[in-house]
Amino acid sequence: MKYFLEHNGKKYSDKDLIDAFYQLGIKRGDILCVHTELMKFGKALLTKNDFLKTLLECFFKVLGKEGTLL
């Protein structure tokens, strides 16, 4: 587990994000189009590259090799 984001004094981990994806109904094999200003989620606790890498890892952990991220 790695903390990568802080918002309103609470730290969020990669596991928190993966759990949120599952709660939204995102599952293996889905096709997702993501368009957002990622740094507006809160304060990044990692370098920009590590932050973005963590987000991508979380998406693909849920989507699997069968899924598509646009």
C-alpha positions as CSV (number, residue, x, y, z in Angstrom):
1,M,0.0,0.0,0.0
2,K,1.3,3.4,-1.0
3,Y,-0.1,6.8,-0.1
4,F,-0.1,9.1,-3.1
5,L,-2.7,11.8,-2.4
6,E,-3.8,14.0,0.5
7,H,-7.2,15.9,0.5
8,N,-8.7,17.8,3.5
9,G,-6.0,16.3,5.8
10,K,-6.7,12.7,4.9
11,K,-4.2,10.5,3.0
12,Y,-5.4,8.2,0.3
13,S,-3.6,5.0,-0.9
14,D,-3.6,3.1,-4.1
15,K,-5.8,0.6,-2.3
16,D,-8.3,3.3,-1.5
17,L,-8.5,4.2,-5.2
18,I,-8.9,0.6,-6.4
19,D,-11.7,0.1,-3.8
20,A,-13.4,3.3,-5.1
21,F,-13.2,2.0,-8.7
22,Y,-14.8,-1.3,-7.7
23,Q,-17.5,0.7,-5.8
24,L,-18.2,2.6,-9.0
25,G,-18.8,-0.7,-10.8
26,I,-15.6,-0.7,-12.9
27,K,-14.5,-4.2,-13.6
28,R,-12.1,-6.3,-15.6
29,G,-12.4,-5.9,-19.3
30,D,-14.2,-2.6,-19.2
31,I,-13.5,0.3,-21.6
32,L,-12.9,3.6,-19.8
33,C,-12.4,7.1,-21.2
34,V,-10.8,9.3,-18.5
35,H,-10.6,13.1,-18.8
36,T,-9.8,15.1,-15.8
37,E,-7.4,17.5,-14.2
38,L,-5.7,15.0,-12.0
39,M,-3.9,17.4,-9.7
40,K,-7.2,18.9,-8.6
41,F,-8.0,15.7,-6.6
42,G,-5.8,17.0,-3.8
43,K,-2.1,17.3,-2.9
44,A,0.1,14.8,-4.6
45,L,2.4,13.0,-2.1
46,L,4.6,11.6,-4.8
47,T,6.5,13.2,-7.7
48,K,4.3,13.9,-10.7
49,N,5.6,10.9,-12.6
50,D,5.2,8.6,-9.7
51,F,1.7,10.0,-9.0
52,L,0.6,9.4,-12.6
53,K,2.3,5.9,-12.6
54,T,0.3,5.0,-9.5
55,L,-3.0,6.1,-11.0
56,L,-2.3,4.0,-14.2
57,E,-1.4,1.0,-12.1
58,C,-4.6,1.3,-10.2
59,F,-6.7,1.5,-13.4
60,F,-5.0,-1.5,-14.9
61,K,-5.2,-3.5,-11.6
62,V,-9.0,-3.2,-12.0
63,L,-9.3,-3.3,-15.8
64,G,-6.8,-6.1,-16.3
65,K,-5.2,-6.8,-19.7
66,E,-8.6,-7.2,-21.2
67,G,-9.6,-3.6,-20.4
68,T,-9.0,-0.4,-22.3
69,L,-8.1,3.0,-20.9
70,L,-8.5,6.0,-23.2
